Every structure is written in structure tokens, then in C-alpha cells.
């Protein structure tokens, strides 16, 4: 790709980008959220047209008219959000759009099943073609996506943040698959903003910042700090200096909380803890061990079966989200698309989603648009939300910038308690550093912080105390500054019974 | 020195125009395509006429008399406005529902009962002075419509019963209530046909022409009022949030069930008001053959206006004009008025196919030969922004 430029109203998404990918190479494309990686790949895949510049395939200039044209030329893309039909089998998903016909009317399923099995065997991931995709784990669905590309004779495979939803073990397995593909001569473009992953898998790293290529690196001759600086454009502290914390009086008490999930099974089983003002309590745990339900019960989105939530001495069990907000709760939900944002609404409206009804944003029932717009412009400035203006629909922003909207809204007022559920999921190092600094600032301002994260490193770096959650129980609460990563990791994975007994004593003492 | 600012202003105006075009282009295109498709039906319909000769220019004759019937002269224009009035109000009812994610198919029943309610009170106050009888009758119609909208809203909030199903059923119930009352207790004694007494002083005053009544003004005011409600108040913000993302609404401390209930009530009130305007403005009594098509045309009005209360005005005017002009079209060009229903239906069909149009427009906008003219950023760029 040579001199690719693409402008959207108000932004230059790609500015004269050159990118060369060789056969058999794993080429990592590294950049912050909104740096222009996805736009560049959309151009390659024919989803967008460049304003200028050209694409050369095997030295020949080509025009890619659309995804089907891209696929015909051997360019395939595995999107961040999988494009699979859950109720269809693996084989049918792979066949979709590329049906092999036995005759005019009927599909030749046998022929295609054979090819799928054979392809899987060749690259070391044998998958049963008759299994329904919906019953597969995320990691295996990813492999089905890759198989789909291979089935279409992909020579160039673009993977957009393929590891975002994977566990570390699944990531390793996918990496093995990718290495084997590269060895067989396929070119792989690997989009990511996770530095350690890129260092591990890539043969070449191209870093993009604000639509421009700012550097190309050989992973053997660089390190995380160098890449982070290149990516963000300044020196980045990968681990924020958390400083001293000064816990004061107890702000939040959770006592014997039991919560059921949507299917009616109890997923939080008697959780108790306290958070003091000016203290960060981290909750570590493999995703799906009841953390989301625990958080929803605290903030008022889900009714607990039993137990108590006490905020600043008031019994806040069963309080509505509105009452919690009024009492000083800030809440960053795990799923920003479902809860945190109204995507079609302008950024400015999203920035007042939880406070729209009170001054200065409303006088009685009348909205104060001037105040809402001013607040929007200020927040865009202060939180460095990359957007042409605060009047743009939130849905048009990149994931990291969307998360900044949520953070700007929830951090931007006087708080007593801050509940953070996966606050940096899918974000680049620059944004993570920024959000971590904001969290520390809130802690120092005397806010009690509950930090739930599936990223163990994040919990370890930020927390004063760490509660390990396993199957709906907090099996242990350990000191955040002295905690041993190995040990916490083991607790997350097994919830070791011995520790549970010990933890019960500690909770009682706390 | 001021040139950067001036350029910014010009480009600001240009993006505003582009945005405006991108939001109306689909509607305009659907109307044009509907007219083309209608022309096809007019030509084909000649084949089934007894002594039919195939005249390919007949669609032009038909559309000319349709246009003249709607806008040719003061009387025609007033008639168009009279037809437009209930469509504005009922269109607003459906549009407000859409904004909260509700599909109020029940506007028809709400219009009917609203008309009935206003007539009942109008008859009771027929001898009172107009300044008492008229407001009371209008309020009665609105209140009855509101109650009839509240029922499906409440049912949806407490049990999740889908409003499409419940309002369809309530439509038939409304028809039955009307028939029962008009041919029973409300029937004029000794009258051969099932009609009620006249509303006397509760009739709307005429503002323009022979029958341009007060309802015109009410409809105009309500359109702006609904725009203000939806976009300038916190209540409207709640309606729109619940309509776009109920989970986020809950997170934001709103109460979606409450919002749904009261939005359906509001929707019903507007439809009831539409009914009251027809009854008090034109009919002056109630009959069992009450125009139920208003509630269904209203759906088309709201869709064409893409649920924007201000856009409901031109949208309703279009359908009002087609209704008003169809008489002259029938007489002059011998086109059956049913063709108007065909046109309405086809327009709707094209609007509902909006996503397909978007793709089509984008294709046209990015075709190399047209790329040089960047006049379609709203249509091309608007949807092709960086994916979330």
C-alpha cells in the first residue's frame, strides 16, 4: 500500500501511509485507538476507498471494489466481532457465500467437509465441521473465522485485534496457528495495541500514530517502552506510580451479598467486604465468576437475593441507580455499548447521560443545551477524546474514545464511590495510562474505588487490597502492594479451598 | 484576516446542507419512485377497462389533476389543509411512539374513540357557549385517546405484551364500541341511519375558506410542541434514550417502564386529539362509518418524516394533498381514488427499504466518475465513518 490517504469529515484518518507486507510474514500494525489502523485495513478490504494512494498486489496496482473483490484476490479479514451465524454448523458457516455445488440445486457438503477437515489438520486445529458455532468457545470461533479465510484461499489474512476476547492460553494457541500459517507462506497483518503480544508474534512492526506511519521496528531490536513511546508520541509510564494511599473512614460495606444471574442461578454467594475512602479495592478473577452481577447489585441495576449494601452509613440495598448517583456513585460498566452509551446520540448527550436531569444541564424539565454543549466541549478537551466535535454520534468513535466518554462522564463530578468494571478493556497503552492516573487522582481525593478487572496486572498495579473472586465467592483478600502474582493467579484459577478458610477469617477481621 | 473564519462558516453551512439533504434524500427519493411506480399502475389499469385505449401519457394527466385538485385554487388548498390536519396529529402520535421504540398501530382506534369522546361531550354541551363547549369537547377527545393509549402502554410495561398485538386488538374493540353506541344509546331517535345528534356550539370555528377550521392551528402548534418536548426537555431525552437503548436508560437511572407507559399515553392523546379535530371540525356528529384510515395513513406520515415532529408537517401535507386531490383526479382523468392507496403503499414500501437506498446512494456517490464532485458527503460519509 503506497501513499494511502483517507479523510472523513473533520479528520484525516490515513495520511500518506506506506505499508509493505511480504509473503510468509507476520506484520503487526500497532497504534492507539483511532490512529487509523482499522481505516487502513478497511481500505485494503475494499470497505472504504482511499482519497489518494494506491494498493499494489504482487507489484501490480489494483483497485479493490469491495469485500468480495478483496476475497477473490486472496485478501481476507477476521473482524474483531466475529461474523458467524451461531445456529449454523462450522461447515455451513465456512460455506456461506462460497458454496460448493454438487449440481444446480444442492450443495456438495461432503466435498466441503473434507476440505475443512483437511485444512484444519494441515494447520493444527482440527475442528468438528458439524458442531454448531454457537456452542464453541470464543477461541474456537476465532479459529473457524481463520478456517473460513483459508477455505477462500486467503494469501493475505488481516486479523483485527484477534486476542481482545481471548484468555492467555487461547492466545498462545492462536499464535501457534498463525506461526504455522506464516511458515506455509501466508502473509498475516496483525492489528493490535497490546505491546507484549506484538513483540512476541510479529516479524515486523509498523507503528501508526494519528494517521501517519511513525516508525517500523524489528521486534528483536526494540522493547515495550520504545514501542509505547512511538505509539503515543511521548514517554509513557506503563505502570502508573500509585503513590501512598491514605484510607480514611469506611465508605462502602457489602455484607453477605447473594445475587442471581438472568437465568436464576446464584452467581454471587455471600460476598462481604469494605472499602474505605481513599482506598482502591481490586477484584481479581477469571471473567464470569460473578463479578458483573456483584457490581450490578451494588450499583442498583440488579436486585440481590439477600445481604446488604451500606454506603456512607445508609442502607443502600435495593436503591435505584438514580439514588446511587445522587449519593455520589460513579460507575463505569463493563459493557459500554449495552449500558454505558447511547451510540446514536451525540457525544455531548452521552456525557450527561447520568446527570441530564439536574442543574446545570436542566432547569426543571427543560434541557439547558448551552450547558450540555459547553460540558461536552470541555470534556472532549480534558479527556482528549479524539473527535471532530462533541456533536458527533458516539457510535462513530473508536472503542478507546468511546470508553473515554464514559470515564469523562463518571469521573467528572463529585464522587463518594467509584465502581469500575473492566475500565480499560480494549484500550491502548496511552489511554490506559490516562485512565489509571484519573483513578489514582480520585483515590487521592478521598473516593472509595472498587476496581473489577480480568487483567490481573491492572489489579496488581492499582489496588491497595485485592479480593480474589472464584465461583461467586471472594476466596481471599490480600494486600495489593505485597501480593504475589503467581499466588493470586493460582487463586483465580482454582480458588484453593485452604485459602478460602483463611479468607473467611480475614473478612471477618476487616 | 477573517478568511479562515469565513471559510469555516461556509463549510459549516455546507455540512449543514449536506446533513439536511442526507436526511431528506431518502424520503424525496421514495416519493419520486412511488410516483413512477404509480404511473406504471395507471398505464396498466387501462388494459382492464372495458373500452380502454392504451394512452401512455395518461399518468401525466392523472398527476396534473391530482396536483390541481390539491393546490389549484384557494378552495383546493383549504381542502388539502383540512385533510392534512388529522394526519399531522395522528402522525405525531405515531412518531412520538417510534422515538420511544414503540410501534403504535393503535392510532386508528385511538382516533375513533377520541372523536367519539369529543362528540359525546359536544352533544352534552351543544347549547353552551362555544368557549366552554369547544375546550371541553377537545379535552374529552384527548383524554379518551390518552386512556386508550395508556392501556397498551401499561400492559407492555407490566407484562411485556407487545404493543403491536394489543393495539391491533384494541382497534377492533374501538370499532365495536363506536358501532354499539352510535346505533344504540347515542342514535338520533327515529333516524333511519346510525348517526348521533349534532354537536351544536361545540363545532370548531372556521378560520379560512369554507371549512378551514381551528384544528389547523392546533395541529401546527402541536408539531412544534412535540419537537420541543422531544429535543428540548429531559422528558424527551428519556423517551429517546429508552427508544435507542433501554439498558443504557436503566443505567442512567431512568425508568423505562414508566417512560413506555406515559409515552403510549401521550401517543394516544395525540391520536385522540386528531379524532376530536375531525369530529368537531368537519363532521359535527358521529357515525358508524368513521374514517379509520387516518390512523393507518399516520404510520406512513411518521415513517416518511422519520419520526421528526417538524418533518411530520410536510409529510402529512403530502398525504393530505393526495387525499384532497384524488377526487378531481377521479373525475377528470377517470382514475379510481383507490390508486391513492396504492401510491401511499408504494411510498411506504420504498421508505421501509431505506437501508437498501443507503447502499445504493453510497454506490452512486463513490462511483469513480462521480467522485470528483464531493457533493454527497452526507450520504457517503455519513454512514461510512470509522466503525465503532
Interface residues (C-beta under 8 A of the other chain):
Chain A: X8 X9 X13 X34 X38 X39 X42 X48 X49 X301 X320 X321 X322 X325 X331 X333 X337 X338 X339 X340 X341 X342 X343 X344 X345 X349 X353 X354 X356 X357 X362 X365 X366 X367 X369 X395 X396 X397 X398 X399 X402
Chain B: X15 X231 X232 X233 X234 X235 X236 X237 X240 X241 X244 X245 X247 X248 X250 X251 X252 X253 X254 X255 X366 X371 X377 X381 X384 X385 X386 X387 X388
